[in-house]
Amino acid sequence: MLNSRVGTTLLQSLNRRAFSPRPRLSPTLSVRLASARPLRFFSSSPTQDKDNTTTKSPHTKTDWRNMAEQDITKYLRQTHDRVFEHNRCWAADKKAQDPDFFVKLSAGQNPEYLWIGCSDSRIPAEQITGLEPGDAFVHRNIANLVCNTDLNVMSVITYAVEHLKVKHIVVCGHYGCGGVKAAMTAKDLGLLNPWLRNIRDVYRLHEKELDAIKEDDARYDRLVELNVYEQCRNVVKTASVQQSYAKNKFPIVHGWVFGFHDGLLKDLEIDFEGILKDIQKIYNLTEG
Ligand SMILES: [Zn+2]
């Protein structure tokens, strides 16, 4: 299938770019980032150094209850300032690599991809794909949902397709998604209920298949995949995608899932043209 091939080629290309043994950071930036002040926090753990500080990994949980008030204030200042230090290093490195980098960036955007992903902090779209500024228009929300009453995601899709003329729309979920997990839990989650209802609806649509999976983790993984598949269908249901594809043969919609255990993207190889044909029996919006 043409569309599967396009998706696979794109994915292979992105995986190669993102996980090539050759580092994408320039040596200059690597050195600068290494020498930039690391994120430090304060705790009463045995790993304290002489400044009563220690380096914080992204997965380290800070024990706020044991921190003095002035330590919290200092911690907040450091975590704020660190971002600006890294930003200055990044900007200087980009300019060193290409003196016209920011001139080109200022000229406008022409992204190839629209990325619809989860807000989870561990899946930054550009970093895991090796894409550069200007390559991807990005929308993220809890559990990468595409709801037709969500003015935000609908505006993003319309703008990306009709004005930016993106060639690919990627819905990227991830295994271990907290939003999907929450939707599988029989519990009142307050304001999150209407949002997570969309995932519960995905479960209902695929209840037979999911209930046949006896192992909890495998059922959870499969719901993550089915959620991506259903959100792809929701993208295809939009007028902008149907009309653009009828006229231009793009964008193509792809469903991917990211795995924390190996950092790789999995292409669900959704049958874009088959989905389009199927949904147009009811949702045909190609007549302008
Ligand atoms: Zn998630």
py3Dmol code that shows the C-alpha trace and the ligand (Angstrom):
import py3Dmol

protein = """\
ATOM      1  CA  MET A   1       0.000   0.000   0.000  1.00  0.00           C
ATOM      2  CA  LEU A   2       1.315   3.377  -0.995  1.00  0.00           C
ATOM      3  CA  ASN A   3       0.321   5.111   2.221  1.00  0.00           C
ATOM      4  CA  SER A   4       1.756   2.444   4.470  1.00  0.00           C
ATOM      5  CA  ARG A   5       5.007   2.665   2.527  1.00  0.00           C
ATOM      6  CA  VAL A   6       5.110   6.443   2.909  1.00  0.00           C
ATOM      7  CA  GLY A   7       4.498   6.107   6.643  1.00  0.00           C
ATOM      8  CA  THR A   8       7.072   3.356   7.065  1.00  0.00           C
ATOM      9  CA  THR A   9       9.705   5.227   5.075  1.00  0.00           C
ATOM     10  CA  LEU A  10       9.063   8.397   7.045  1.00  0.00           C
ATOM     11  CA  LEU A  11       9.235   6.514  10.320  1.00  0.00           C
ATOM     12  CA  GLN A  12      12.426   4.711   9.364  1.00  0.00           C
ATOM     13  CA  SER A  13      13.927   7.991   8.288  1.00  0.00           C
ATOM     14  CA  LEU A  14      12.909   9.672  11.554  1.00  0.00           C
ATOM     15  CA  ASN A  15      14.118   6.765  13.675  1.00  0.00           C
ATOM     16  CA  ARG A  16      17.429   6.870  11.831  1.00  0.00           C
ATOM     17  CA  ARG A  17      17.714  10.593  12.370  1.00  0.00           C
ATOM     18  CA  ALA A  18      16.709  10.473  16.015  1.00  0.00           C
ATOM     19  CA  PHE A  19      18.744   7.482  17.065  1.00  0.00           C
ATOM     20  CA  SER A  20      21.707   7.680  14.775  1.00  0.00           C
ATOM     21  CA  PRO A  21      24.908   6.876  16.688  1.00  0.00           C
ATOM     22  CA  ARG A  22      26.223  10.230  15.477  1.00  0.00           C
ATOM     23  CA  PRO A  23      25.095  12.842  18.012  1.00  0.00           C
ATOM     24  CA  ARG A  24      22.912  15.577  16.550  1.00  0.00           C
ATOM     25  CA  LEU A  25      24.212  18.174  18.967  1.00  0.00           C
ATOM     26  CA  SER A  26      27.235  19.963  17.671  1.00  0.00           C
ATOM     27  CA  PRO A  27      30.398  19.434  19.705  1.00  0.00           C
ATOM     28  CA  THR A  28      30.253  23.112  20.671  1.00  0.00           C
ATOM     29  CA  LEU A  29      26.770  22.827  22.107  1.00  0.00           C
ATOM     30  CA  SER A  30      27.551  19.563  23.865  1.00  0.00           C
ATOM     31  CA  VAL A  31      30.497  21.185  25.622  1.00  0.00           C
ATOM     32  CA  ARG A  32      28.461  24.271  26.505  1.00  0.00           C
ATOM     33  CA  LEU A  33      25.538  22.281  27.837  1.00  0.00           C
ATOM     34  CA  ALA A  34      27.894  20.084  29.817  1.00  0.00           C
ATOM     35  CA  SER A  35      29.508  23.118  31.380  1.00  0.00           C
ATOM     36  CA  ALA A  36      26.217  24.936  31.974  1.00  0.00           C
ATOM     37  CA  ARG A  37      25.117  24.939  35.574  1.00  0.00           C
ATOM     38  CA  PRO A  38      23.267  21.684  36.212  1.00  0.00           C
ATOM     39  CA  LEU A  39      19.844  21.560  37.776  1.00  0.00           C
ATOM     40  CA  ARG A  40      20.354  21.285  41.498  1.00  0.00           C
ATOM     41  CA  PHE A  41      17.969  20.863  44.342  1.00  0.00           C
ATOM     42  CA  PHE A  42      18.095  20.666  48.060  1.00  0.00           C
ATOM     43  CA  SER A  43      17.293  17.736  50.255  1.00  0.00           C
ATOM     44  CA  SER A  44      18.266  16.153  53.503  1.00  0.00           C
ATOM     45  CA  SER A  45      19.293  12.923  51.802  1.00  0.00           C
ATOM     46  CA  PRO A  46      22.769  11.412  52.393  1.00  0.00           C
ATOM     47  CA  THR A  47      23.808  12.518  48.863  1.00  0.00           C
ATOM     48  CA  GLN A  48      24.066  16.164  49.862  1.00  0.00           C
ATOM     49  CA  ASP A  49      27.267  17.897  48.798  1.00  0.00           C
ATOM     50  CA  LYS A  50      28.997  20.681  50.674  1.00  0.00           C
ATOM     51  CA  ASP A  51      26.539  23.290  49.352  1.00  0.00           C
ATOM     52  CA  ASN A  52      23.668  21.195  50.648  1.00  0.00           C
ATOM     53  CA  THR A  53      22.778  20.519  47.018  1.00  0.00           C
ATOM     54  CA  THR A  54      22.709  17.586  44.685  1.00  0.00           C
ATOM     55  CA  THR A  55      22.033  17.051  41.016  1.00  0.00           C
ATOM     56  CA  LYS A  56      18.422  16.299  40.106  1.00  0.00           C
ATOM     57  CA  SER A  57      17.656  13.746  37.469  1.00  0.00           C
ATOM     58  CA  PRO A  58      14.388  14.122  35.539  1.00  0.00           C
ATOM     59  CA  HIS A  59      13.023  11.171  37.483  1.00  0.00           C
ATOM     60  CA  THR A  60      14.146  12.250  40.939  1.00  0.00           C
ATOM     61  CA  LYS A  61      11.320  13.224  43.219  1.00  0.00           C
ATOM     62  CA  THR A  62      12.012  16.171  45.466  1.00  0.00           C
ATOM     63  CA  ASP A  63      11.096  15.706  49.113  1.00  0.00           C
ATOM     64  CA  TRP A  64       9.446  19.084  49.628  1.00  0.00           C
ATOM     65  CA  ARG A  65       8.439  18.327  53.207  1.00  0.00           C
ATOM     66  CA  ASN A  66      12.092  18.326  54.323  1.00  0.00           C
ATOM     67  CA  MET A  67      13.137  21.485  52.515  1.00  0.00           C
ATOM     68  CA  ALA A  68      13.660  24.774  54.330  1.00  0.00           C
ATOM     69  CA  GLU A  69      11.718  27.737  52.957  1.00  0.00           C
ATOM     70  CA  GLN A  70      14.854  29.493  51.700  1.00  0.00           C
ATOM     71  CA  ASP A  71      15.935  26.277  49.946  1.00  0.00           C
ATOM     72  CA  ILE A  72      12.647  26.129  48.074  1.00  0.00           C
ATOM     73  CA  THR A  73      13.087  29.750  46.978  1.00  0.00           C
ATOM     74  CA  LYS A  74      16.640  28.988  45.801  1.00  0.00           C
ATOM     75  CA  TYR A  75      15.512  25.843  44.028  1.00  0.00           C
ATOM     76  CA  LEU A  76      12.805  27.731  42.151  1.00  0.00           C
ATOM     77  CA  ARG A  77      15.308  30.391  41.080  1.00  0.00           C
ATOM     78  CA  GLN A  78      17.794  27.783  39.860  1.00  0.00           C
ATOM     79  CA  THR A  79      15.257  25.743  37.900  1.00  0.00           C
ATOM     80  CA  HIS A  80      14.058  28.970  36.272  1.00  0.00           C
ATOM     81  CA  ASP A  81      17.509  30.322  35.438  1.00  0.00           C
ATOM     82  CA  ARG A  82      18.725  26.984  34.098  1.00  0.00           C
ATOM     83  CA  VAL A  83      16.311  27.196  31.173  1.00  0.00           C
ATOM     84  CA  PHE A  84      17.677  30.589  30.170  1.00  0.00           C
ATOM     85  CA  GLU A  85      21.264  29.387  30.423  1.00  0.00           C
ATOM     86  CA  HIS A  86      20.510  26.497  28.085  1.00  0.00           C
ATOM     87  CA  ASN A  87      18.552  28.752  25.771  1.00  0.00           C
ATOM     88  CA  ARG A  88      21.503  31.129  25.430  1.00  0.00           C
ATOM     89  CA  CYS A  89      23.804  28.175  24.666  1.00  0.00           C
ATOM     90  CA  TRP A  90      21.365  26.790  22.105  1.00  0.00           C
ATOM     91  CA  ALA A  91      20.900  30.145  20.355  1.00  0.00           C
ATOM     92  CA  ALA A  92      24.656  30.779  20.231  1.00  0.00           C
ATOM     93  CA  ASP A  93      25.301  27.292  18.871  1.00  0.00           C
ATOM     94  CA  LYS A  94      22.657  27.589  16.167  1.00  0.00           C
ATOM     95  CA  LYS A  95      24.122  30.889  15.066  1.00  0.00           C
ATOM     96  CA  ALA A  96      27.633  29.454  15.083  1.00  0.00           C
ATOM     97  CA  GLN A  97      26.509  26.557  12.858  1.00  0.00           C
ATOM     98  CA  ASP A  98      24.550  28.790  10.502  1.00  0.00           C
ATOM     99  CA  PRO A  99      24.833  32.597  10.778  1.00  0.00           C
ATOM    100  CA  ASP A 100      21.508  32.923   8.908  1.00  0.00           C
ATOM    101  CA  PHE A 101      19.631  30.410  11.100  1.00  0.00           C
ATOM    102  CA  PHE A 102      17.490  32.996  12.873  1.00  0.00           C
ATOM    103  CA  VAL A 103      17.060  35.086   9.724  1.00  0.00           C
ATOM    104  CA  LYS A 104      15.492  32.006   8.093  1.00  0.00           C
ATOM    105  CA  LEU A 105      13.484  31.185  11.223  1.00  0.00           C
ATOM    106  CA  SER A 106      12.069  34.704  11.265  1.00  0.00           C
ATOM    107  CA  ALA A 107      10.981  34.459   7.629  1.00  0.00           C
ATOM    108  CA  GLY A 108       8.082  32.084   8.413  1.00  0.00           C
ATOM    109  CA  GLN A 109       7.219  28.421   8.764  1.00  0.00           C
ATOM    110  CA  ASN A 110       6.638  25.675   6.255  1.00  0.00           C
ATOM    111  CA  PRO A 111       6.370  22.481   8.327  1.00  0.00           C
ATOM    112  CA  GLU A 112       6.010  19.054   6.725  1.00  0.00           C
ATOM    113  CA  TYR A 113       4.304  17.481   9.717  1.00  0.00           C
ATOM    114  CA  LEU A 114       1.467  18.116  12.120  1.00  0.00           C
ATOM    115  CA  TRP A 115       2.216  16.236  15.338  1.00  0.00           C
ATOM    116  CA  ILE A 116      -0.642  15.465  17.734  1.00  0.00           C
ATOM    117  CA  GLY A 117       0.855  13.909  20.836  1.00  0.00           C
ATOM    118  CA  CYS A 118       0.385  13.417  24.554  1.00  0.00           C
ATOM    119  CA  SER A 119       1.324  16.187  27.011  1.00  0.00           C
ATOM    120  CA  ASP A 120       3.488  13.674  28.896  1.00  0.00           C
ATOM    121  CA  SER A 121       6.803  15.421  29.617  1.00  0.00           C
ATOM    122  CA  ARG A 122       8.847  12.430  28.443  1.00  0.00           C
ATOM    123  CA  ILE A 123       7.816  12.653  24.787  1.00  0.00           C
ATOM    124  CA  PRO A 124       9.051  15.910  23.274  1.00  0.00           C
ATOM    125  CA  ALA A 125       8.099  15.621  19.611  1.00  0.00           C
ATOM    126  CA  GLU A 126      11.186  17.209  18.062  1.00  0.00           C
ATOM    127  CA  GLN A 127      13.731  15.544  20.316  1.00  0.00           C
ATOM    128  CA  ILE A 128      12.524  11.983  19.799  1.00  0.00           C
ATOM    129  CA  THR A 129      12.276  12.432  16.033  1.00  0.00           C
ATOM    130  CA  GLY A 130      15.360  14.545  15.399  1.00  0.00           C
ATOM    131  CA  LEU A 131      13.216  17.237  13.798  1.00  0.00           C
ATOM    132  CA  GLU A 132      14.417  20.819  13.766  1.00  0.00           C
ATOM    133  CA  PRO A 133      12.563  24.076  14.467  1.00  0.00           C
ATOM    134  CA  GLY A 134      10.238  24.683  11.539  1.00  0.00           C
ATOM    135  CA  ASP A 135       9.759  20.980  10.707  1.00  0.00           C
ATOM    136  CA  ALA A 136       6.652  20.214  12.777  1.00  0.00           C
ATOM    137  CA  PHE A 137       3.509  22.020  13.877  1.00  0.00           C
ATOM    138  CA  VAL A 138       2.779  20.539  17.297  1.00  0.00           C
ATOM    139  CA  HIS A 139      -0.341  20.030  19.375  1.00  0.00           C
ATOM    140  CA  ARG A 140      -0.281  18.080  22.620  1.00  0.00           C
ATOM    141  CA  ASN A 141      -2.949  17.236  25.165  1.00  0.00           C
ATOM    142  CA  ILE A 142      -3.650  14.509  27.719  1.00  0.00           C
ATOM    143  CA  ALA A 143      -3.722  11.166  25.869  1.00  0.00           C
ATOM    144  CA  ASN A 144      -3.411  12.722  22.367  1.00  0.00           C
ATOM    145  CA  LEU A 145      -7.153  13.081  21.827  1.00  0.00           C
ATOM    146  CA  VAL A 146      -8.848  14.569  18.770  1.00  0.00           C
ATOM    147  CA  CYS A 147     -12.325  15.587  19.918  1.00  0.00           C
ATOM    148  CA  ASN A 148     -14.596  17.306  17.471  1.00  0.00           C
ATOM    149  CA  THR A 149     -15.880  19.690  20.151  1.00  0.00           C
ATOM    150  CA  ASP A 150     -12.339  20.742  21.144  1.00  0.00           C
ATOM    151  CA  LEU A 151     -11.916  24.110  19.451  1.00  0.00           C
ATOM    152  CA  ASN A 152      -8.182  23.986  20.153  1.00  0.00           C
ATOM    153  CA  VAL A 153      -7.319  20.786  18.281  1.00  0.00           C
ATOM    154  CA  MET A 154      -9.835  21.520  15.515  1.00  0.00           C
ATOM    155  CA  SER A 155      -8.250  24.951  14.951  1.00  0.00           C
ATOM    156  CA  VAL A 156      -4.779  23.384  14.914  1.00  0.00           C
ATOM    157  CA  ILE A 157      -5.788  20.809  12.283  1.00  0.00           C
ATOM    158  CA  THR A 158      -7.584  23.373  10.130  1.00  0.00           C
ATOM    159  CA  TYR A 159      -4.681  25.818  10.230  1.00  0.00           C
ATOM    160  CA  ALA A 160      -2.073  23.131   9.639  1.00  0.00           C
ATOM    161  CA  VAL A 161      -3.907  21.660   6.651  1.00  0.00           C
ATOM    162  CA  GLU A 162      -5.439  24.689   4.995  1.00  0.00           C
ATOM    163  CA  HIS A 163      -2.744  27.296   5.620  1.00  0.00           C
ATOM    164  CA  LEU A 164       0.504  25.473   6.354  1.00  0.00           C
ATOM    165  CA  LYS A 165      -0.368  22.644   3.961  1.00  0.00           C
ATOM    166  CA  VAL A 166       1.321  19.932   6.026  1.00  0.00           C
ATOM    167  CA  LYS A 167       1.947  16.657   4.171  1.00  0.00           C
ATOM    168  CA  HIS A 168       1.681  14.308   7.153  1.00  0.00           C
ATOM    169  CA  ILE A 169      -0.473  14.309  10.265  1.00  0.00           C
ATOM    170  CA  VAL A 170       0.892  12.095  13.020  1.00  0.00           C
ATOM    171  CA  VAL A 171      -1.153  11.025  16.016  1.00  0.00           C
ATOM    172  CA  CYS A 172       1.456   9.737  18.452  1.00  0.00           C
ATOM    173  CA  GLY A 173       0.433   7.940  21.622  1.00  0.00           C
ATOM    174  CA  HIS A 174       2.692   6.132  24.044  1.00  0.00           C
ATOM    175  CA  TYR A 175       2.699   2.992  26.102  1.00  0.00           C
ATOM    176  CA  GLY A 176       2.367   3.711  29.793  1.00  0.00           C
ATOM    177  CA  CYS A 177       0.041   6.665  29.130  1.00  0.00           C
ATOM    178  CA  GLY A 178      -1.339   7.985  32.415  1.00  0.00           C
ATOM    179  CA  GLY A 179      -4.456   9.338  30.691  1.00  0.00           C
ATOM    180  CA  VAL A 180      -5.300   5.940  29.227  1.00  0.00           C
ATOM    181  CA  LYS A 181      -4.567   4.264  32.554  1.00  0.00           C
ATOM    182  CA  ALA A 182      -6.865   6.699  34.375  1.00  0.00           C
ATOM    183  CA  ALA A 183      -9.646   5.994  31.882  1.00  0.00           C
ATOM    184  CA  MET A 184      -9.304   2.272  32.643  1.00  0.00           C
ATOM    185  CA  THR A 185      -9.817   2.973  36.332  1.00  0.00           C
ATOM    186  CA  ALA A 186     -13.340   2.939  37.746  1.00  0.00           C
ATOM    187  CA  LYS A 187     -13.115   6.188  39.639  1.00  0.00           C
ATOM    188  CA  ASP A 188     -14.622   9.682  39.649  1.00  0.00           C
ATOM    189  CA  LEU A 189     -11.821  11.962  38.468  1.00  0.00           C
ATOM    190  CA  GLY A 190     -13.740  15.228  38.630  1.00  0.00           C
ATOM    191  CA  LEU A 191     -13.000  17.671  35.837  1.00  0.00           C
ATOM    192  CA  LEU A 192     -11.018  14.999  34.000  1.00  0.00           C
ATOM    193  CA  ASN A 193     -14.152  12.843  33.586  1.00  0.00           C
ATOM    194  CA  PRO A 194     -15.433  14.400  30.327  1.00  0.00           C
ATOM    195  CA  TRP A 195     -11.963  14.313  28.776  1.00  0.00           C
ATOM    196  CA  LEU A 196     -11.242  10.728  29.749  1.00  0.00           C
ATOM    197  CA  ARG A 197     -14.739   9.725  28.668  1.00  0.00           C
ATOM    198  CA  ASN A 198     -13.386   9.825  25.127  1.00  0.00           C
ATOM    199  CA  ILE A 199     -10.975   6.999  25.992  1.00  0.00           C
ATOM    200  CA  ARG A 200     -13.672   5.053  27.810  1.00  0.00           C
ATOM    201  CA  ASP A 201     -15.679   5.360  24.572  1.00  0.00           C
ATOM    202  CA  VAL A 202     -12.731   3.863  22.674  1.00  0.00           C
ATOM    203  CA  TYR A 203     -12.824   0.947  25.117  1.00  0.00           C
ATOM    204  CA  ARG A 204     -16.561   0.526  24.518  1.00  0.00           C
ATOM    205  CA  LEU A 205     -16.024   0.507  20.740  1.00  0.00           C
ATOM    206  CA  HIS A 206     -13.429  -2.266  21.073  1.00  0.00           C
ATOM    207  CA  GLU A 207     -14.823  -3.937  24.180  1.00  0.00           C
ATOM    208  CA  LYS A 208     -14.885  -7.433  22.744  1.00  0.00           C
ATOM    209  CA  GLU A 209     -11.236  -7.398  21.641  1.00  0.00           C
ATOM    210  CA  LEU A 210     -10.012  -5.760  24.839  1.00  0.00           C
ATOM    211  CA  ASP A 211     -11.980  -7.986  27.207  1.00  0.00           C
ATOM    212  CA  ALA A 212     -10.522 -11.026  25.469  1.00  0.00           C
ATOM    213  CA  ILE A 213      -7.021  -9.933  26.582  1.00  0.00           C
ATOM    214  CA  LYS A 214      -6.589 -11.471  30.010  1.00  0.00           C
ATOM    215  CA  GLU A 215      -3.283  -9.881  30.971  1.00  0.00           C
ATOM    216  CA  ASP A 216      -3.770  -6.340  32.351  1.00  0.00           C
ATOM    217  CA  ASP A 217      -0.592  -4.802  30.887  1.00  0.00           C
ATOM    218  CA  ALA A 218      -1.268  -6.239  27.429  1.00  0.00           C
ATOM    219  CA  ARG A 219      -4.839  -4.906  27.531  1.00  0.00           C
ATOM    220  CA  TYR A 220      -3.523  -1.505  28.609  1.00  0.00           C
ATOM    221  CA  ASP A 221      -0.997  -1.472  25.716  1.00  0.00           C
ATOM    222  CA  ARG A 222      -3.691  -2.451  23.248  1.00  0.00           C
ATOM    223  CA  LEU A 223      -6.012   0.331  24.455  1.00  0.00           C
ATOM    224  CA  VAL A 224      -3.172   2.815  23.899  1.00  0.00           C
ATOM    225  CA  GLU A 225      -2.915   1.574  20.290  1.00  0.00           C
ATOM    226  CA  LEU A 226      -6.678   1.545  19.722  1.00  0.00           C
ATOM    227  CA  ASN A 227      -6.925   5.051  21.138  1.00  0.00           C
ATOM    228  CA  VAL A 228      -4.356   6.246  18.577  1.00  0.00           C
ATOM    229  CA  TYR A 229      -6.271   4.438  15.841  1.00  0.00           C
ATOM    230  CA  GLU A 230      -9.574   6.087  16.837  1.00  0.00           C
ATOM    231  CA  GLN A 231      -7.967   9.530  17.057  1.00  0.00           C
ATOM    232  CA  CYS A 232      -6.597   9.015  13.540  1.00  0.00           C
ATOM    233  CA  ARG A 233     -10.153   8.287  12.432  1.00  0.00           C
ATOM    234  CA  ASN A 234     -11.257  11.518  14.109  1.00  0.00           C
ATOM    235  CA  VAL A 235      -8.605  13.429  12.150  1.00  0.00           C
ATOM    236  CA  VAL A 236      -9.839  11.858   8.916  1.00  0.00           C
ATOM    237  CA  LYS A 237     -13.403  12.898   9.758  1.00  0.00           C
ATOM    238  CA  THR A 238     -12.493  16.604   9.551  1.00  0.00           C
ATOM    239  CA  ALA A 239     -13.538  18.608   6.512  1.00  0.00           C
ATOM    240  CA  SER A 240     -10.106  20.166   6.036  1.00  0.00           C
ATOM    241  CA  VAL A 241      -8.342  16.785   5.778  1.00  0.00           C
ATOM    242  CA  GLN A 242     -10.952  15.251   3.464  1.00  0.00           C
ATOM    243  CA  GLN A 243     -11.057  18.270   1.171  1.00  0.00           C
ATOM    244  CA  SER A 244      -7.295  18.707   1.010  1.00  0.00           C
ATOM    245  CA  TYR A 245      -6.729  15.019   0.274  1.00  0.00           C
ATOM    246  CA  ALA A 246      -9.363  15.035  -2.490  1.00  0.00           C
ATOM    247  CA  LYS A 247      -7.613  17.996  -4.104  1.00  0.00           C
ATOM    248  CA  ASN A 248      -3.902  17.451  -3.327  1.00  0.00           C
ATOM    249  CA  LYS A 249      -3.467  13.793  -2.258  1.00  0.00           C
ATOM    250  CA  PHE A 250      -2.163  15.038   1.072  1.00  0.00           C
ATOM    251  CA  PRO A 251      -2.031  15.094   4.062  1.00  0.00           C
ATOM    252  CA  ILE A 252      -1.610  11.434   4.952  1.00  0.00           C
ATOM    253  CA  VAL A 253      -2.583  10.450   8.497  1.00  0.00           C
ATOM    254  CA  HIS A 254      -0.301   8.184  10.530  1.00  0.00           C
ATOM    255  CA  GLY A 255      -0.766   6.462  13.897  1.00  0.00           C
ATOM    256  CA  TRP A 256       2.381   5.897  15.936  1.00  0.00           C
ATOM    257  CA  VAL A 257       3.142   4.743  19.478  1.00  0.00           C
ATOM    258  CA  PHE A 258       6.260   5.630  21.461  1.00  0.00           C
ATOM    259  CA  GLY A 259       7.811   3.137  23.872  1.00  0.00           C
ATOM    260  CA  PHE A 260       9.768   4.245  26.939  1.00  0.00           C
ATOM    261  CA  HIS A 261      11.644   0.962  27.245  1.00  0.00           C
ATOM    262  CA  ASP A 262      13.626   1.449  24.002  1.00  0.00           C
ATOM    263  CA  GLY A 263      12.830   5.013  22.896  1.00  0.00           C
ATOM    264  CA  LEU A 264      11.517   3.833  19.542  1.00  0.00           C
ATOM    265  CA  LEU A 265       8.427   4.778  17.618  1.00  0.00           C
ATOM    266  CA  LYS A 266       6.149   2.013  16.394  1.00  0.00           C
ATOM    267  CA  ASP A 267       4.127   2.607  13.237  1.00  0.00           C
ATOM    268  CA  LEU A 268       0.647   1.131  13.598  1.00  0.00           C
ATOM    269  CA  GLU A 269       0.495   1.245   9.794  1.00  0.00           C
ATOM    270  CA  ILE A 270      -3.075   2.392   9.711  1.00  0.00           C
ATOM    271  CA  ASP A 271      -4.781   2.050   6.342  1.00  0.00           C
ATOM    272  CA  PHE A 272      -5.374   5.753   5.721  1.00  0.00           C
ATOM    273  CA  GLU A 273      -7.142   5.390   2.387  1.00  0.00           C
ATOM    274  CA  GLY A 274      -9.261   2.508   3.715  1.00  0.00           C
ATOM    275  CA  ILE A 275     -10.300   4.569   6.762  1.00  0.00           C
ATOM    276  CA  LEU A 276     -11.073   7.549   4.537  1.00  0.00           C
ATOM    277  CA  LYS A 277     -13.242   5.466   2.238  1.00  0.00           C
ATOM    278  CA  ASP A 278     -14.960   3.813   5.184  1.00  0.00           C
ATOM    279  CA  ILE A 279     -15.802   6.960   7.111  1.00  0.00           C
ATOM    280  CA  GLN A 280     -16.955   8.869   4.044  1.00  0.00           C
ATOM    281  CA  LYS A 281     -20.022   6.641   3.914  1.00  0.00           C
ATOM    282  CA  ILE A 282     -21.285   8.771   6.822  1.00  0.00           C
ATOM    283  CA  TYR A 283     -18.846  11.643   7.345  1.00  0.00           C
ATOM    284  CA  ASN A 284     -18.207  12.754   3.763  1.00  0.00           C
ATOM    285  CA  LEU A 285     -17.419  16.483   3.905  1.00  0.00           C
ATOM    286  CA  THR A 286     -15.630  16.873   0.574  1.00  0.00           C
ATOM    287  CA  GLU A 287     -18.340  19.047  -0.919  1.00  0.00           C
ATOM    288  CA  GLY A 288     -17.147  22.616  -0.323  1.00  0.00           C
TER     289      GLY A 288
END
"""
ligand_1 = """\
1
ZN
Zn 0.117 10.068 27.864
"""
view = py3Dmol.view(width=600, height=400)
view.addModel(protein, "pdb")
view.setStyle({"model": 0}, {"cartoon": {"style": "trace"}})
view.addModel(ligand_1, "xyz")
view.setStyle({"model": 1}, {"stick": {}})
view.zoomTo()
view.show()
